[in-house]
Amino acid sequence: MIVRIATEAQYRLPDGDVDRLNDLDNQAVEAVDAGDESRFQQLFEQMLTLVRTDGQRVADDELVESDVILPPPDVTFAEAASEFTGEGLIPD
């Protein structure tokens, strides 16, 4: 899976991490729905860390379509509320 972190880079995430990212995404949706900003920020940071540490950065000169686009690392809770809804960023 190719994951883009907006304003940052694209990463090739190993298949074994896709379910973990999806689980974090679903939990982030629940945190947003509950109005729990602190929990959301914690989960979103875990998502970013997973992608950055387990993913392999795609070279800047390589053109590949992203399967998932995560918001920028500095996303506000209000902005997240419009993106982390329903099935989240990663549909089941």
N, CA and C atoms as an extended XYZ file, in Angstrom:
276
Properties=species:S:1:pos:R:3:atomname:S:1:resname:S:1:resid:I:1 pbc="F F F"
N         0.847       -1.166        0.000 N   MET     1
C         0.000        0.000        0.000 CA  MET     1
C         0.900        1.239        0.000 C   MET     1
N         0.538        2.211       -0.817 N   ILE     2
C         1.259        3.487       -0.856 CA  ILE     2
C         0.485        4.490        0.002 C   ILE     2
N         1.175        5.038        0.985 N   VAL     3
C         0.566        6.000        1.897 CA  VAL     3
C         1.297        7.332        1.756 C   VAL     3
N         0.543        8.369        1.511 N   ARG     4
C         1.111        9.716        1.472 CA  ARG     4
C         0.779       10.412        2.781 C   ARG     4
N         1.771       11.036        3.363 N   ILE     5
C         1.538       11.960        4.469 CA  ILE     5
C         1.565       13.334        3.825 C   ILE     5
N         0.417       13.996        3.810 N   ALA     6
C         0.300       15.291        3.131 CA  ALA     6
C         1.381       16.242        3.634 C   ALA     6
N         1.948       16.983        2.730 N   THR     7
C         3.023       17.961        2.941 CA  THR     7
C         4.363       17.316        3.278 C   THR     7
N         4.437       15.987        3.204 N   GLU     8
C         5.683       15.327        3.611 CA  GLU     8
C         6.235       14.419        2.517 C   GLU     8
N         5.708       13.205        2.380 N   ALA     9
C         6.267       12.235        1.440 CA  ALA     9
C         5.305       11.062        1.269 C   ALA     9
N         5.686       10.166        0.351 N   GLN    10
C         4.960        8.915        0.150 CA  GLN    10
C         5.806        7.771        0.694 C   GLN    10
N         5.100        6.738        1.195 N   TYR    11
C         5.783        5.570        1.752 CA  TYR    11
C         5.101        4.305        1.255 C   TYR    11
N         5.919        3.257        1.026 N   ARG    12
C         5.405        1.925        0.726 CA  ARG    12
C         5.268        1.211        2.055 C   ARG    12
N         4.047        0.965        2.462 N   LEU    13
C         3.795        0.308        3.732 CA  LEU    13
C         3.670       -1.186        3.506 C   LEU    13
N         4.415       -2.003        4.246 N   PRO    14
C         4.321       -3.457        4.080 CA  PRO    14
C         2.897       -3.949        4.338 C   PRO    14
N         2.510       -4.986        3.621 N   ASP    15
C         1.165       -5.549        3.752 CA  ASP    15
C         0.833       -5.893        5.203 C   ASP    15
N         1.818       -6.348        5.949 N   GLY    16
C         1.587       -6.728        7.335 CA  GLY    16
C         1.186       -5.571        8.235 C   GLY    16
N         1.413       -4.349        7.801 N   ASP    17
C         1.075       -3.169        8.611 CA  ASP    17
C        -0.255       -2.521        8.222 C   ASP    17
N        -0.822       -2.959        7.132 N   VAL    18
C        -2.060       -2.335        6.646 CA  VAL    18
C        -3.195       -2.489        7.657 C   VAL    18
N        -3.357       -3.685        8.225 N   ASP    19
C        -4.421       -3.897        9.212 CA  ASP    19
C        -4.200       -3.034       10.451 C   ASP    19
N        -2.957       -2.901       10.879 N   ARG    20
C        -2.640       -2.064       12.057 CA  ARG    20
C        -2.983       -0.605       11.769 C   ARG    20
N        -2.632       -0.120       10.587 N   LEU    21
C        -2.952        1.257       10.224 CA  LEU    21
C        -4.461        1.450       10.165 C   LEU    21
N        -5.173        0.476        9.614 N   ASN    22
C        -6.627        0.545        9.528 CA  ASN    22
C        -7.248        0.566       10.924 C   ASN    22
N        -6.710       -0.244       11.830 N   ASP    23
C        -7.211       -0.263       13.202 CA  ASP    23
C        -7.010        1.097       13.880 C   ASP    23
N        -5.837        1.677       13.708 N   LEU    24
C        -5.580        3.006       14.279 CA  LEU    24
C        -6.515        4.051       13.675 C   LEU    24
N        -6.744        3.941       12.375 N   ASP    25
C        -7.658        4.843       11.676 CA  ASP    25
C        -9.066        4.740       12.262 C   ASP    25
N        -9.541        3.512       12.460 N   ASN    26
C       -10.880        3.321       13.026 CA  ASN    26
C       -10.972        3.882       14.443 C   ASN    26
N        -9.922        3.695       15.226 N   GLN    27
C        -9.909        4.247       16.582 CA  GLN    27
C        -9.885        5.778       16.554 C   GLN    27
N        -9.179        6.345       15.577 N   ALA    28
C        -9.131        7.803       15.437 CA  ALA    28
C       -10.518        8.346       15.100 C   ALA    28
N       -11.259        7.644       14.250 N   VAL    29
C       -12.635        8.045       13.924 CA  VAL    29
C       -13.481        8.043       15.192 C   VAL    29
N       -13.334        6.992       15.994 N   GLU    30
C       -14.087        6.912       17.245 CA  GLU    30
C       -13.730        8.061       18.184 C   GLU    30
N       -12.460        8.405       18.258 N   ALA    31
C       -12.031        9.515       19.122 CA  ALA    31
C       -12.619       10.835       18.642 C   ALA    31
N       -12.625       11.048       17.332 N   VAL    32
C       -13.217       12.272       16.783 CA  VAL    32
C       -14.712       12.299       17.082 C   VAL    32
N       -15.389       11.181       16.852 N   ASP    33
C       -16.831       11.107       17.126 CA  ASP    33
C       -17.143       11.402       18.587 C   ASP    33
N       -16.232       10.996       19.483 N   ALA    34
C       -16.431       11.201       20.920 CA  ALA    34
C       -15.971       12.583       21.374 C   ALA    34
N       -15.365       13.350       20.460 N   GLY    35
C       -14.869       14.670       20.822 CA  GLY    35
C       -13.622       14.622       21.689 C   GLY    35
N       -12.891       13.498       21.627 N   ASP    36
C       -11.708       13.296       22.463 CA  ASP    36
C       -10.450       13.700       21.687 C   ASP    36
N       -10.127       14.981       21.760 N   GLU    37
C        -8.997       15.510       20.996 CA  GLU    37
C        -7.668       14.887       21.419 C   GLU    37
N        -7.469       14.720       22.700 N   SER    38
C        -6.221       14.150       23.204 CA  SER    38
C        -6.012       12.738       22.667 C   SER    38
N        -7.041       11.930       22.722 N   ARG    39
C        -6.959       10.550       22.214 CA  ARG    39
C        -6.715       10.551       20.707 C   ARG    39
N        -7.400       11.430       19.997 N   PHE    40
C        -7.184       11.517       18.552 CA  PHE    40
C        -5.728       11.838       18.246 C   PHE    40
N        -5.175       12.851       18.911 N   GLN    41
C        -3.796       13.253       18.638 CA  GLN    41
C        -2.833       12.102       18.901 C   GLN    41
N        -3.079       11.354       19.961 N   GLN    42
C        -2.244       10.205       20.298 CA  GLN    42
C        -2.317        9.144       19.185 C   GLN    42
N        -3.511        8.829       18.738 N   LEU    43
C        -3.695        7.820       17.690 CA  LEU    43
C        -3.118        8.277       16.353 C   LEU    43
N        -3.316        9.550       16.031 N   PHE    44
C        -2.811       10.067       14.761 CA  PHE    44
C        -1.288       10.028       14.760 C   PHE    44
N        -0.678       10.348       15.878 N   GLU    45
C         0.787       10.272       15.978 CA  GLU    45
C         1.256        8.833       15.798 C   GLU    45
N         0.511        7.881       16.319 N   GLN    46
C         0.857        6.470       16.131 CA  GLN    46
C         0.760        6.081       14.658 C   GLN    46
N        -0.240        6.613       13.968 N   MET    47
C        -0.385        6.339       12.535 CA  MET    47
C         0.832        6.869       11.774 C   MET    47
N         1.196        8.113       12.055 N   LEU    48
C         2.338        8.721       11.370 CA  LEU    48
C         3.624        7.951       11.661 C   LEU    48
N         3.822        7.572       12.913 N   THR    49
C         5.026        6.842       13.302 CA  THR    49
C         5.089        5.490       12.611 C   THR    49
N         3.965        4.785       12.547 N   LEU    50
C         3.918        3.492       11.871 CA  LEU    50
C         4.342        3.635       10.407 C   LEU    50
N         3.783        4.609        9.726 N   VAL    51
C         4.097        4.809        8.308 CA  VAL    51
C         5.563        5.200        8.131 C   VAL    51
N         6.040        6.113        8.953 N   ARG    52
C         7.426        6.584        8.809 CA  ARG    52
C         8.455        5.516        9.163 C   ARG    52
N         8.174        4.707       10.177 N   THR    53
C         9.188        3.740       10.623 CA  THR    53
C         9.129        2.426        9.863 C   THR    53
N         7.937        1.939        9.554 N   ASP    54
C         7.816        0.661        8.853 CA  ASP    54
C         7.762        0.824        7.335 C   ASP    54
N         7.337        1.992        6.893 N   GLY    55
C         7.232        2.225        5.464 CA  GLY    55
C         8.577        2.571        4.845 C   GLY    55
N         8.681        2.282        3.560 N   GLN    56
C         9.878        2.639        2.802 CA  GLN    56
C         9.533        3.883        1.988 C   GLN    56
N        10.289        4.934        2.180 N   ARG    57
C        10.006        6.185        1.475 CA  ARG    57
C        10.138        5.988       -0.033 C   ARG    57
N         9.149        6.497       -0.763 N   VAL    58
C         9.157        6.447       -2.225 CA  VAL    58
C        10.046        7.589       -2.712 C   VAL    58
N        10.924        7.290       -3.639 N   ALA    59
C        11.827        8.316       -4.180 CA  ALA    59
C        11.025        9.468       -4.770 C   ALA    59
N        11.548       10.661       -4.601 N   ASP    60
C        10.846       11.856       -5.085 CA  ASP    60
C        10.617       11.828       -6.592 C   ASP    60
N        11.489       11.157       -7.332 N   ASP    61
C        11.341       11.125       -8.788 CA  ASP    61
C        10.508        9.938       -9.272 C   ASP    61
N         9.982        9.137       -8.348 N   GLU    62
C         9.127        8.001       -8.704 CA  GLU    62
C         7.669        8.428       -8.593 C   GLU    62
N         6.915        8.256       -9.667 N   LEU    63
C         5.512        8.654       -9.669 CA  LEU    63
C         4.623        7.444       -9.442 C   LEU    63
N         3.992        7.404       -8.274 N   VAL    64
C         3.055        6.332       -7.946 CA  VAL    64
C         1.829        6.953       -7.292 C   VAL    64
N         0.693        6.341       -7.558 N   GLU    65
C        -0.561        6.828       -6.988 CA  GLU    65
C        -0.662        6.382       -5.533 C   GLU    65
N        -1.110        7.281       -4.680 N   SER    66
C        -1.296        6.948       -3.269 CA  SER    66
C        -2.607        6.202       -3.078 C   SER    66
N        -2.561        5.144       -2.264 N   ASP    67
C        -3.775        4.423       -1.896 CA  ASP    67
C        -4.499        5.136       -0.762 C   ASP    67
N        -3.722        5.768        0.099 N   VAL    68
C        -4.250        6.478        1.266 CA  VAL    68
C        -3.467        7.769        1.424 C   VAL    68
N        -4.176        8.843        1.757 N   ILE    69
C        -3.508       10.114        2.044 CA  ILE    69
C        -3.855       10.517        3.468 C   ILE    69
N        -2.833       10.555        4.313 N   LEU    70
C        -3.018       11.025        5.679 CA  LEU    70
C        -2.902       12.544        5.700 C   LEU    70
N        -3.650       13.186        6.564 N   PRO    71
C        -3.531       14.644        6.678 CA  PRO    71
C        -2.118       15.030        7.107 C   PRO    71
N        -1.769       16.301        6.979 N   PRO    72
C        -0.445       16.737        7.415 CA  PRO    72
C        -0.278       16.534        8.925 C   PRO    72
N         0.955       16.374        9.370 N   PRO    73
C         1.208       16.128       10.790 CA  PRO    73
C         0.633       17.194       11.727 C   PRO    73
N         0.466       18.396       11.243 N   ASP    74
C        -0.047       19.477       12.089 CA  ASP    74
C        -1.566       19.682       11.951 C   ASP    74
N        -2.272       18.650       11.508 N   VAL    75
C        -3.726       18.765       11.343 CA  VAL    75
C        -4.371       19.153       12.670 C   VAL    75
N        -5.330       20.059       12.611 N   THR    76
C        -6.048       20.444       13.823 CA  THR    76
C        -7.189       19.458       14.063 C   THR    76
N        -7.684       19.454       15.279 N   PHE    77
C        -8.794       18.559       15.601 CA  PHE    77
C       -10.021       18.923       14.768 C   PHE    77
N       -10.246       20.209       14.566 N   ALA    78
C       -11.391       20.648       13.752 CA  ALA    78
C       -11.249       20.146       12.310 C   ALA    78
N       -10.042       20.221       11.765 N   GLU    79
C        -9.815       19.721       10.412 CA  GLU    79
C        -9.977       18.198       10.366 C   GLU    79
N        -9.493       17.535       11.393 N   ALA    80
C        -9.590       16.077       11.455 CA  ALA    80
C       -11.038       15.620       11.473 C   ALA    80
N       -11.895       16.411       12.095 N   ALA    81
C       -13.309       16.045       12.194 CA  ALA    81
C       -13.956       15.896       10.820 C   ALA    81
N       -13.430       16.595        9.818 N   SER    82
C       -14.017       16.481        8.482 CA  SER    82
C       -13.413       15.327        7.685 C   SER    82
N       -12.271       14.790        8.137 N   GLU    83
C       -11.615       13.706        7.403 CA  GLU    83
C       -11.781       12.344        8.066 C   GLU    83
N       -11.767       12.321        9.375 N   PHE    84
C       -11.890       11.059       10.115 CA  PHE    84
C       -13.354       10.818       10.451 C   PHE    84
N       -14.112       10.407        9.441 N   THR    85
C       -15.535       10.157        9.606 CA  THR    85
C       -15.893        8.822        8.963 C   THR    85
N       -17.043        8.302        9.295 N   GLY    86
C       -17.532        7.078        8.672 CA  GLY    86
C       -16.543        5.935        8.774 C   GLY    86
N       -16.086        5.463        7.628 N   GLU    87
C       -15.114        4.370        7.591 CA  GLU    87
C       -13.703        4.857        7.779 C   GLU    87
N       -13.509        6.167        7.932 N   GLY    88
C       -12.173        6.719        8.110 CA  GLY    88
C       -11.456        6.909        6.790 C   GLY    88
N       -10.147        7.055        6.883 N   LEU    89
C        -9.327        7.285        5.693 CA  LEU    89
C        -9.111        6.002        4.904 C   LEU    89
N        -9.195        4.863        5.612 N   ILE    90
C        -8.955        3.568        4.984 CA  ILE    90
C       -10.246        2.761        5.054 C   ILE    90
N       -11.008        2.704        3.973 N   PRO    91
C       -12.253        1.936        3.999 CA  PRO    91
C       -11.979        0.450        4.257 C   PRO    91
N       -12.846       -0.176        5.035 N   ASP    92
C       -12.703       -1.606        5.336 CA  ASP    92
C       -13.022       -2.449        4.134 C   ASP    92
